[in-house]
Amino acid sequence: MDTWQAKWKPPRPVHRNPLLILGGADEASLRDACEKFGKVSEVFVPKGQKFAFVHFEDKYDAEKGLELNGTTIGGKQVKVTDGKCANKEVDAWRHACRDAYRASVK
């Protein structure tokens, strides 16, 4: 079965923007490593966490950024995945943020 992306000339992959980078590296190192694949619009590293989200200006550049999976960035081995997919570390962080917010508005 052909996808709508396959019909484009040249074919474009499904975008993976933002990238989720697990393993803990600093913002500057992540930006430097990712800008080899395209213009980075934002790097978000939640305080105290060992993951980050990297957004590209061209959402299709994130697909190329998946090549960083298994490499070392800022002296740390990283795992790079689609930032829209479920991840237990990110989910735990989101729940903690939600719980802290709910406690603050009571």
LINMO-V321336 format. One record per residue. N is the residue number from 1. RES is the residue in one small letter. PHI is phi in radians with two decimals (999 if undefined). BURIAL is # if it has 24 or more other C-alpha atoms within 12 Angstrom, else .. D_FIRST is the distance of its C-alpha to the first C-alpha in whole Angstrom. Layout:
BEGIN
n->N res->RES phi->PHI burial->BURIAL d_first->D_FIRST
n->N res->RES phi->PHI burial->BURIAL d_first->D_FIRST
END
This chain:
BEGIN
n->1 res->m phi->999 burial->. d_first->0
n->2 res->d phi->-1.43 burial->. d_first->4
n->3 res->t phi->-1.64 burial->. d_first->7
n->4 res->w phi->-1.15 burial->. d_first->10
n->5 res->q phi->-1.17 burial->. d_first->12
n->6 res->a phi->-1.18 burial->. d_first->10
n->7 res->k phi->-1.45 burial->. d_first->11
n->8 res->w phi->-1.29 burial->. d_first->15
n->9 res->k phi->-2.06 burial->. d_first->17
n->10 res->p phi->-1.25 burial->. d_first->18
n->11 res->p phi->-1.10 burial->. d_first->15
n->12 res->r phi->-1.97 burial->. d_first->16
n->13 res->p phi->-1.30 burial->. d_first->15
n->14 res->v phi->-1.13 burial->. d_first->15
n->15 res->h phi->-1.32 burial-># d_first->19
n->16 res->r phi->-2.15 burial-># d_first->21
n->17 res->n phi->-1.53 burial-># d_first->24
n->18 res->p phi->-1.50 burial-># d_first->27
n->19 res->l phi->-1.53 burial-># d_first->27
n->20 res->l phi->-1.83 burial-># d_first->29
n->21 res->i phi->-2.00 burial-># d_first->31
n->22 res->l phi->-1.79 burial-># d_first->33
n->23 res->g phi->2.32 burial-># d_first->36
n->24 res->g phi->1.37 burial-># d_first->39
n->25 res->a phi->-2.40 burial-># d_first->40
n->26 res->d phi->-1.39 burial-># d_first->41
n->27 res->e phi->-1.02 burial-># d_first->40
n->28 res->a phi->-1.11 burial->. d_first->41
n->29 res->s phi->-1.11 burial->. d_first->40
n->30 res->l phi->-1.11 burial-># d_first->36
n->31 res->r phi->-1.07 burial-># d_first->37
n->32 res->d phi->-1.04 burial->. d_first->38
n->33 res->a phi->-1.16 burial-># d_first->35
n->34 res->c phi->-1.36 burial-># d_first->32
n->35 res->e phi->-1.20 burial-># d_first->34
n->36 res->k phi->-1.21 burial->. d_first->33
n->37 res->f phi->-1.87 burial-># d_first->29
n->38 res->g phi->2.73 burial-># d_first->30
n->39 res->k phi->-1.26 burial->. d_first->32
n->40 res->v phi->-1.57 burial-># d_first->33
n->41 res->s phi->-1.62 burial->. d_first->34
n->42 res->e phi->-2.77 burial-># d_first->35
n->43 res->v phi->-2.15 burial-># d_first->36
n->44 res->f phi->-2.04 burial-># d_first->37
n->45 res->v phi->-2.00 burial-># d_first->38
n->46 res->p phi->-1.05 burial->. d_first->40
n->47 res->k phi->-1.00 burial->. d_first->43
n->48 res->g phi->1.38 burial->. d_first->44
n->49 res->q phi->-1.88 burial->. d_first->40
n->50 res->k phi->-1.92 burial-># d_first->39
n->51 res->f phi->-2.58 burial-># d_first->35
n->52 res->a phi->-2.62 burial-># d_first->34
n->53 res->f phi->-1.95 burial-># d_first->32
n->54 res->v phi->-2.08 burial-># d_first->31
n->55 res->h phi->-1.80 burial-># d_first->30
n->56 res->f phi->-1.81 burial-># d_first->29
n->57 res->e phi->-1.10 burial->. d_first->30
n->58 res->d phi->-1.68 burial->. d_first->27
n->59 res->k phi->-1.03 burial-># d_first->24
n->60 res->y phi->-1.42 burial-># d_first->22
n->61 res->d phi->-1.17 burial-># d_first->25
n->62 res->a phi->-1.07 burial-># d_first->24
n->63 res->e phi->-1.05 burial-># d_first->21
n->64 res->k phi->-1.18 burial-># d_first->24
n->65 res->g phi->-1.12 burial-># d_first->26
n->66 res->l phi->-1.09 burial-># d_first->25
n->67 res->e phi->-1.12 burial->. d_first->26
n->68 res->l phi->-1.28 burial-># d_first->29
n->69 res->n phi->-0.98 burial-># d_first->28
n->70 res->g phi->1.50 burial->. d_first->31
n->71 res->t phi->-1.62 burial->. d_first->33
n->72 res->t phi->-1.90 burial->. d_first->37
n->73 res->i phi->-2.20 burial-># d_first->38
n->74 res->g phi->1.05 burial->. d_first->41
n->75 res->g phi->1.39 burial->. d_first->42
n->76 res->k phi->-2.18 burial->. d_first->40
n->77 res->q phi->-1.24 burial->. d_first->37
n->78 res->v phi->-2.13 burial-># d_first->34
n->79 res->k phi->-2.03 burial-># d_first->30
n->80 res->v phi->-2.04 burial-># d_first->28
n->81 res->t phi->-2.40 burial-># d_first->25
n->82 res->d phi->-1.18 burial-># d_first->23
n->83 res->g phi->-1.21 burial-># d_first->26
n->84 res->k phi->-1.60 burial->. d_first->24
n->85 res->c phi->-1.43 burial->. d_first->23
n->86 res->a phi->-1.18 burial->. d_first->26
n->87 res->n phi->-2.60 burial->. d_first->29
n->88 res->k phi->-1.17 burial->. d_first->32
n->89 res->e phi->-1.15 burial->. d_first->34
n->90 res->v phi->-1.17 burial-># d_first->33
n->91 res->d phi->-1.07 burial->. d_first->33
n->92 res->a phi->-1.10 burial->. d_first->37
n->93 res->w phi->-1.11 burial->. d_first->38
n->94 res->r phi->-1.07 burial->. d_first->36
n->95 res->h phi->-1.13 burial->. d_first->38
n->96 res->a phi->-1.12 burial->. d_first->41
n->97 res->c phi->-1.11 burial->. d_first->41
n->98 res->r phi->-1.10 burial->. d_first->41
n->99 res->d phi->-1.12 burial->. d_first->44
n->100 res->a phi->-1.13 burial->. d_first->46
n->101 res->y phi->-1.12 burial->. d_first->45
n->102 res->r phi->-1.06 burial->. d_first->46
n->103 res->a phi->-1.18 burial->. d_first->49
n->104 res->s phi->-1.36 burial->. d_first->50
n->105 res->v phi->-1.70 burial->. d_first->50
n->106 res->k phi->-1.34 burial->. d_first->52
END
